[in-house]
């Protein structure tokens, strides 16, 4: 193993502010990129760091006052590295001590699938399973050397995709290396997560990547509210030339079902096996209308009178209200202490619901139960909206469906906690919603079902995957519950502040987020990764189709046969 060349030396720093590095004379400052992953080798420990800033320094103010002429290349070279130099700002993210890297050196070759031999014949760790990664509670000494991270360093931190002991999924690569960066999907799905970025940065493609990973690895069952029909069958690829990419139904035909709220639109796009989905007025409650009060322009008085109507007529209250005459409303208000003007306004505004194709006066089939049955069987469900993609149509349908699923999962979880029988354990469910700030804004998050799921449903085996371009519109309490945040480029300062809500040391990463490319780059931090990392996201193309088309994790035998790459390493004694 060749010895890596050092980039620079630690010259100062603190635990709270990070480290300052002076580059060696032979290292060009132009080779350094914000978001780069570097390793500082201290006397006892190694520190995994992220590059957050690059600066220029001089040894004397006289150089600044009398810089060399542009043509005087000789003097510029003389000053480089001594009178003039580059500096880096690093934030240590993780550390481990040297003696944890050479475990089990005398164990048998097949038990050492994660290790390789170094130049001296000893075995060094190749994954985080073999080292004790620790939070940073100290800093390296003066003049400790800084190195570029190697592929082995990335594997120590992030593992590798064909690890037979973990559900890892490669979401991309570091911006300057050809090595995968993996998410731990088991940790990913056990908390609510977010995908953020301004319009046009590829949030839908990132979401599709992650959903495909969870399906392939069997990490969770998915319910996807597909507002723009991008996840089910196919979607338009971003780029100058028109092309389409496969949706989840094409990638996993036996594992994904499509329910559509607009059958005509779905059939026009060539999807012939989608199931229709209708919602009856008798399935809509006052709490569902409270979520869309802005779209319907409902006043607080109208909602209060809606409760009076529901208490009187039960589930059929909307049908009864829409058929009531002025005289009947007047008589009702006199006997039930309602407000005639508020009820008449409510009646007038609820007539807008008739424009929604998926609503019926009554529905003889309980389609929500059909969705629940599919989820119980391990099927992933995509709910397509087609032309019914207005915010009113989207928010009403998602809330009605999610409220019933919430009630079902609470019941299942309570039964499992009572019986302790593994057969009764609910399948882990991840619900994907777009335009999340509409459901989770500070004014409504405490009342909506999605706010409840984000705050409390982890213990009931339900989590959210929120997709949004305005994270600043999401309630701070909800943002603090977001376990893993995958963020593409954001420009608005409020949105950038929101990303780091509840993140220790998040302010140091602001410059990293602000310097992302507008396409195919993202900052990942949180529960599913050991440390923040900037990645060039994995292409969603024919190569990816072939890779995810392999046998799903849940279909592997109980003894978990090693994937080919891992088996080859084991056969070689590595």
C-alpha positions in Angstrom: 0.0 0.0 0.0 1.5 3.3 -1.0 1.8 6.1 1.5 -0.6 9.0 0.7 0.9 12.4 0.1 -0.1 15.0 2.8 -2.0 18.1 1.8 -1.2 20.3 4.7 -0.7 20.8 8.4 -3.0 21.8 11.2 -1.9 25.3 12.4 -4.8 26.3 14.7 -8.4 25.5 15.6 -10.9 24.7 18.3 -13.5 22.1 19.0 -16.3 24.5 18.4 -15.0 26.5 15.4 -13.1 23.7 13.6 -9.6 23.4 12.3 -7.4 25.7 10.1 -5.1 24.0 7.8 -2.1 25.5 5.9 -1.5 23.8 2.6 1.9 22.5 1.7 3.8 24.5 -1.1 3.2 21.8 -3.7 -0.6 21.7 -3.2 -2.6 24.0 -5.3 -5.5 25.7 -3.6 -7.5 25.3 -6.8 -7.6 21.6 -6.2 -9.6 22.0 -3.0 -13.4 22.0 -3.2 -15.9 22.8 -0.5 -17.6 19.6 0.6 -14.5 17.5 0.1 -13.8 14.7 2.6 -10.4 14.9 4.3 -8.6 12.9 7.1 -6.4 14.4 9.8 -4.0 12.0 11.3 -3.3 13.0 14.9 -0.9 11.3 17.3 -3.5 8.9 18.7 -6.6 9.3 16.6 -7.8 9.9 13.1 -10.3 12.6 12.4 -12.8 12.5 9.5 -13.5 16.1 8.4 -15.4 18.0 5.9 -13.9 21.0 4.0 -16.1 24.0 4.6 -14.1 27.0 3.4 -11.0 27.8 1.3 -8.9 31.0 1.8 -5.7 32.7 0.8 -3.0 33.8 3.3 0.2 35.8 3.2 3.2 35.9 5.4 3.6 39.7 5.2 1.5 42.7 4.6 4.3 44.0 2.3 3.4 41.3 -0.2 -0.2 42.6 -0.4 1.1 46.2 -0.7 3.6 45.3 -3.4 2.4 42.1 -5.2 4.6 40.7 -7.9 4.0 41.7 -11.5 1.8 39.3 -13.5 4.7 38.6 -15.8 7.1 37.9 -13.0 6.4 34.2 -12.7 9.7 33.5 -11.0 8.9 35.7 -8.0 5.4 34.2 -7.8 6.9 30.8 -7.6 9.4 31.9 -5.0 6.7 33.3 -2.8 4.3 30.3 -3.3 4.1 28.3 -0.1 6.2 30.7 2.0 5.1 34.2 1.5 1.8 33.2 0.0 -0.2 30.1 0.8 -3.6 28.5 0.9 -5.6 27.7 4.0 -8.6 25.3 4.6 -11.3 25.3 7.2 -12.3 21.8 8.3 -15.0 20.6 10.6 -14.2 17.3 12.3 -17.2 15.0 12.1 -16.0 11.6 13.5 -12.9 10.1 15.0 -11.4 6.7 15.8 -8.2 5.6 17.5 -5.6 3.6 15.7 -5.8 0.5 17.8 -9.4 -0.2 16.6 -8.3 -0.6 13.0 -6.4 -3.9 13.4 -9.0 -6.1 15.1 -9.1 -9.9 14.7 -5.9 -10.0 12.8 -5.5 -13.7 13.7 -9.0 -14.8 12.8 -9.9 -17.1 9.9 -10.0 -15.7 6.4 -13.7 -16.2 5.9 -14.5 -14.1 9.0 -12.7 -11.1 7.6 -14.8 -10.1 4.7 -14.4 -6.4 5.4 -10.6 -6.2 5.6 -7.7 -6.0 3.3 -4.0 -6.5 3.8 -1.8 -3.4 4.1 1.8 -3.4 2.9 3.1 -4.9 6.2 0.8 -8.0 6.0 -1.6 -6.9 8.8 -5.3 -6.5 8.3 -6.9 -3.1 8.5 -10.6 -2.2 8.9 -12.7 -1.8 5.8 -16.1 -0.9 7.3 -17.7 0.8 10.3 -18.5 -2.6 11.6 -14.9 -3.1 12.5 -14.1 0.3 14.1 -15.5 2.3 17.0 -16.6 5.5 15.3 -16.8 8.2 18.0 -18.2 11.7 18.2 -15.5 14.3 18.1 -14.6 15.5 21.7 -11.1 16.7 21.1 -8.9 18.0 18.2 -5.6 16.9 16.8 -2.3 18.5 17.8 -0.4 21.3 16.0 1.1 20.2 12.7 -0.9 17.0 12.4 -0.9 16.1 8.7 -4.0 16.2 6.5 -4.7 13.8 3.8 -7.3 13.2 1.1 -9.8 10.5 2.1 -9.2 7.2 0.5 -11.7 4.7 -0.7 -11.0 2.7 2.4 -11.9 5.7 4.6 -15.2 6.0 2.8 -16.0 2.3 3.3 -15.1 2.6 7.0 -17.6 5.4 7.4 -20.4 4.6 5.0 -20.0 0.8 4.4 -20.7 -0.7 0.9 -23.9 -1.7 -0.9 -23.4 -5.4 -0.9 -22.8 -5.7 2.8 -24.6 -8.9 3.7 -25.3 -7.7 7.2 -26.9 -4.4 6.5 -29.5 -2.9 4.2 -27.2 -0.4 2.6 -28.1 1.6 -0.5 -25.6 3.6 -2.6 -27.2 7.0 -3.2 -24.2 8.5 -4.9 -20.5 9.2 -4.9 -18.3 11.9 -3.3 -17.8 14.8 -5.6 -14.2 13.9 -6.4 -14.0 10.1 -6.0 -15.4 6.9 -7.6 -16.6 5.2 -4.4 -20.2 4.7 -3.3 -21.7 6.6 -0.4 -24.4 4.4 1.3 -27.4 5.1 3.4 -28.3 2.6 6.1 -31.9 2.0 5.0 -33.0 0.4 8.3 -32.0 3.6 10.1 -33.5 5.7 7.3 -37.0 4.3 7.5 -37.2 4.2 11.3 -37.6 8.0 11.4 -39.3 10.6 9.2 -37.0 12.0 6.5 -36.9 14.9 4.1 -35.8 15.6 0.5 -35.4 19.3 -0.1 -34.2 21.6 -2.9 -35.3 24.4 -5.0 -37.4 23.7 -8.2 -35.4 22.0 -10.9 -32.7 20.5 -8.7 -33.9 16.9 -9.2 -35.9 16.2 -6.0 -38.2 13.8 -7.8 -35.3 11.8 -9.1 -33.7 11.6 -5.7 -37.1 10.5 -4.3 -37.4 7.8 -6.9 -33.9 6.6 -6.2 -34.6 6.2 -2.5 -38.0 4.6 -3.0 -36.5 2.1 -5.4 -33.8 1.3 -2.8 -36.3 0.7 0.0 -38.3 -1.6 -2.3 -35.3 -3.6 -3.5 -33.9 -4.0 0.0 -37.3 -4.7 1.6 -36.6 -2.0 4.2 -40.2 -0.7 4.4 -43.5 -0.8 2.6 -44.3 2.5 0.8 -47.4 4.6 0.3 -46.6 7.3 -2.2 -49.0 10.2 -2.9 -47.9 11.0 -6.4 -49.2 14.5 -7.1 -47.7 14.8 -10.6 -47.8 11.1 -11.6 -44.0 10.8 -11.6 -43.4 7.7 -9.6 -45.9 5.0 -10.7 -45.3 4.1 -14.3 -42.9 6.5 -16.0 -41.8 10.1 -15.8 -40.2 12.7 -18.1 -36.4 12.9 -17.8 -34.8 16.2 -17.2 -32.6 17.5 -20.0 -32.6 19.3 -23.3 -34.1 16.3 -25.2 -37.4 14.7 -24.4 -37.1 11.2 -22.9 -38.8 9.2 -20.2 -37.5 7.1 -17.3 -39.1 4.1 -15.7 -41.4 4.4 -12.7 -41.5 2.0 -9.8 -44.2 -0.2 -11.3 -42.0 -0.9 -14.3 -39.0 -1.7 -12.1 -40.9 -3.8 -9.6 -44.0 -5.1 -11.5 -44.9 -7.7 -8.9 -44.4 -5.5 -5.9 -46.0 -2.1 -6.8 -49.7 -1.3 -7.2 -51.1 1.9 -8.7 -54.3 3.4 -7.5 -55.6 6.3 -9.5 -57.9 9.2 -8.6 -58.2 10.0 -12.3 -58.7 6.8 -14.4 -59.0 8.6 -17.7 -55.7 10.4 -17.3 -53.9 7.2 -16.2 -55.2 5.2 -19.2 -54.1 8.0 -21.6 -50.6 7.6 -20.3 -50.6 3.9 -21.1 -51.2 2.4 -17.6 -53.8 -0.2 -18.1 -53.7 -2.1 -14.8 -54.2 0.7 -12.3 -57.0 0.4 -9.8 -59.6 3.1 -9.5 -59.9 5.0 -6.2 -63.0 6.9 -5.1 -63.8 8.7 -1.9 -67.3 9.2 -0.6 -68.6 12.4 1.1 -69.5 10.1 4.0 -65.7 9.5 4.4 -64.8 13.2 4.8 -64.7 14.6 8.3 -64.5 18.1 9.6 -60.8 17.6 10.4 -60.2 16.9 6.7 -61.9 20.2 5.7 -59.9 22.0 8.3 -56.7 21.1 6.4 -58.0 22.7 3.2 -59.8 25.6 4.8 -57.5 28.0 2.9 -58.3 26.5 -0.5 -62.0 26.5 0.3 -61.9 29.9 2.1 -63.7 28.5 5.1 -64.0 30.6 8.2 -63.7 29.4 11.7 -67.4 29.9 12.2 -68.1 27.7 9.2 -66.0 24.9 10.7 -67.8 25.2 14.0 -71.1 24.9 12.3 -69.8 21.9 10.4 -69.2 20.2 13.7 -72.9 20.9 14.7 -74.0 19.4 11.4 -71.8 16.3 11.8 -73.1 15.8 15.4 -76.6 15.9 14.1 -76.4 13.9 10.8 -73.3 11.7 11.4 -71.2 10.6 8.4 -73.9 11.7 5.9 -73.7 15.4 7.1 -72.2 16.7 3.8 -74.8 15.0 1.6 -77.5 16.3 3.9 -76.1 19.9 3.8 -75.8 20.0 0.1 -79.5 19.1 -0.3 -80.8 21.4 2.3 -83.0 24.4 1.2 -82.9 27.8 2.8 -86.0 27.0 4.8 -84.5 23.8 6.1 -81.3 25.6 7.1 -83.3 28.2 8.9 -85.3 25.5 10.8 -82.1 23.6 11.6 -80.4 26.8 13.0 -83.5 27.6 15.2 -83.4 24.1 16.8 -79.7 23.4 16.9 -78.3 26.9 17.7 -76.4 27.1 14.4 -75.6 30.2 12.4 -77.6 30.5 9.2 -75.1 32.7 7.4 -72.2 30.4 8.3 -74.0 27.2 7.2 -75.2 28.8 4.0 -71.6 29.9 3.3 -70.4 26.4 4.1 -72.9 24.9 1.7 -71.9 27.3 -1.1 -68.2 26.6 -0.7 -68.6 22.8 -0.4 -70.2 22.7 -3.8 -66.6 23.1 -5.2 -66.0 19.5 -4.1 -68.3 18.4 -6.9 -65.5 19.4 -9.3 -63.2 16.7 -7.9 -63.6 13.6 -10.1 -62.7 11.2 -7.3 -65.5 12.3 -4.9 -68.9 10.5 -4.8 -72.0 11.0 -2.7 -71.4 7.6 -1.3 -68.9 4.9 -2.2 -70.0 1.3 -2.0 -66.4 0.1 -2.0 -64.0 1.1 0.8 -61.0 1.8 -1.3 -58.9 2.9 1.7 -59.3 -0.7 3.1 -58.1 -2.0 -0.3 -54.9 0.1 0.1 -54.4 -1.1 3.6 -54.8 -4.7 2.5 -52.2 -4.2 -0.2 -49.8 -2.6 2.4 -50.4 -5.5 4.8 -49.4 -7.9 2.0 -46.1 -6.1 1.5 -47.2 -4.4 -1.7 -46.1 -0.8 -2.3 -48.9 1.6 -3.3 -48.6 4.6 -5.6 -51.7 6.9 -5.5 -51.8 8.9 -8.7 -53.7 12.1 -9.0 -53.6 12.7 -12.8 -55.4 15.9 -13.6 -56.7 16.1 -10.1 -53.4 17.7 -9.0 -54.7 21.0 -7.6 -53.8 21.7 -4.0 -57.4 21.2 -2.9 -57.7 17.8 -4.6 -54.2 16.7 -3.4 -54.5 17.8 0.2 -58.0 16.5 0.7 -57.4 13.0 -0.6 -54.1 12.5 1.1 -55.5 13.6 4.4 -58.6 11.4 4.2 -56.5 8.3 3.3 -53.7 9.0 5.8 -56.1 9.5 8.7 -57.6 6.0 8.2 -54.1 4.5 7.9 -53.1 6.3 11.0 -56.0 4.8 12.9 -55.3 1.3 11.5 -51.6 1.4 12.4 -52.3 2.6 15.9 -54.6 -0.3 16.5 -52.1 -2.8 15.0 -49.2 -1.4 17.1 -51.3 -1.6 20.3 -52.1 -5.2 19.6 -48.5 -6.0 18.9 -47.4 -4.4 22.2 -50.0 -6.4 24.0 -49.3 -9.8 22.5 -45.5 -9.4 21.8 -46.1 -11.9 19.0 -43.8 -11.2 16.0 -46.6 -12.2 13.7 -48.6 -9.2 14.9 -45.8 -6.7 14.3 -46.9 -4.2 11.6 -44.8 -3.8 8.5 -42.7 -0.6 8.7 -44.6 2.0 6.6 -43.1 5.1 4.9 -45.6 7.6 3.5 -44.2 10.0 0.8 -45.8 13.4 0.4 -44.9 16.3 -1.9 -45.5 20.0 -1.2 -45.0 19.1 2.4 -45.1 22.6 3.8 -48.8 22.8 2.9 -49.5 20.0 5.4 -46.9 20.9 8.0 -46.9 24.7 8.3 -46.9 26.1 11.8 -50.5 27.1 11.7 -51.8 23.5 10.9 -49.1 21.0 11.8 -50.4 20.4 15.2 -53.9 19.7 13.9 -53.1 17.7 10.7 -52.6 14.0 10.6 -49.2 14.5 8.9 -48.0 16.6 11.8 -49.1 13.8 14.2 -47.2 11.2 12.1 -44.0 13.3 12.0 -44.1 13.8 15.8 -45.5 10.5 17.2 -45.9 7.7 14.7 -42.4 6.3 14.7 -43.5 4.2 17.7 -46.4 3.0 15.6 -44.2 1.9 12.7 -45.2 4.8 10.4 -42.8 7.5 9.1 -42.9 10.2 6.5 -40.7 11.0 3.5 -41.4 14.7 2.9 -40.5 16.3 -0.4 -40.4 20.1 -0.5 -38.8 23.1 -2.0 -39.7 25.5 0.9 -38.5 23.8 4.1 -38.8 27.2 5.9 -42.6 26.7 5.6 -42.5 23.6 7.7 -43.1 23.9 11.5 -39.8 23.9 13.5 -41.0 21.2 15.8 -41.7 18.9 12.8 -38.3 19.8 11.2 -36.6 18.8 14.4 -38.1 15.4 14.1 -36.7 14.9 10.5 -34.1 12.1 11.0 -32.2 12.3 7.6 -32.2 15.4 5.4 -31.1 15.1 1.8 -30.8 18.6 0.4 -30.1 19.8 -3.1 -29.3 23.4 -3.8 -31.2 26.1 -1.9 -30.8 29.9 -2.3 -33.3 31.4 0.2 -31.6 32.1 3.5 -34.7 31.1 5.4 -34.8 27.7 3.7 -31.1 27.1 4.5 -31.7 28.0 8.1 -34.6 25.6 8.3 -32.5 22.7 7.0 -30.2 23.0 10.0 -33.0 23.3 12.6 -32.1 21.0 15.5 -28.7 20.0 13.9 -25.7 20.5 16.2 -23.0 22.5 14.4 -25.2 23.0 11.4 -24.1 26.6 10.9 -20.7 25.3 9.8 -22.3 23.5 6.9 -24.2 26.5 5.5 -21.3 27.3 3.1 -21.3 23.7 1.8 -25.0 23.8 1.0 -24.7 27.2 -0.7 -22.0 25.9 -3.0 -23.8 22.8 -4.4 -24.2 22.5 -8.1 -27.8 23.0 -9.4 -28.0 19.5 -10.7 -27.2 16.0 -9.3 -25.5 17.1 -6.0 -26.9 16.9 -2.5 -25.8 17.3 1.1 -26.9 14.4 3.3 -26.9 14.6 7.0 -28.7 12.9 9.9 -29.7 9.5 11.2 -29.0 7.3 8.2 -25.4 8.4 7.7 -22.6 8.5 10.3 -21.6 12.1 9.3 -22.7 14.8 6.8 -21.5 14.2 3.3 -21.8 15.9 -0.1 -22.6 13.4 -2.9 -22.9 13.4 -6.7 -26.2 11.5 -6.8 -26.5 8.2 -8.6 -27.8 8.4 -12.2 -31.3 7.0 -12.7 -30.7 5.2 -16.0 -30.5 1.8 -17.6 -27.6 0.8 -15.5 -29.6 1.6 -12.4 -32.5 -0.4 -13.8 -30.3 -3.5 -14.1 -28.9 -3.1 -10.6 -32.2 -2.7 -8.8 -33.7 -5.5 -10.9 -31.6 -8.0 -8.9 -33.2 -10.2 -6.2 -34.9 -8.2 -3.5 -33.4 -8.4 0.0 -36.5 -10.0 1.5 -36.3 -12.8 -1.1 -32.9 -13.9 0.0 -32.7 -17.2 2.0 -32.5 -17.2 5.7 -28.7 -18.0 5.7 -28.3 -14.9 3.6 -26.0 -16.0 0.8 -23.3 -13.4 0.2 -23.6 -11.3 -2.9 -21.0 -12.1 -5.6 -18.6 -9.3 -4.8 -18.6 -10.0 -1.0 -18.3 -13.8 -1.7 -15.3 -13.2 -4.0 -13.5 -11.3 -1.2 -14.2 -14.0 1.2 -12.9 -16.7 -1.1 -9.7 -14.7 -1.4 -9.4 -14.5 2.3 -9.9 -10.7 2.3 
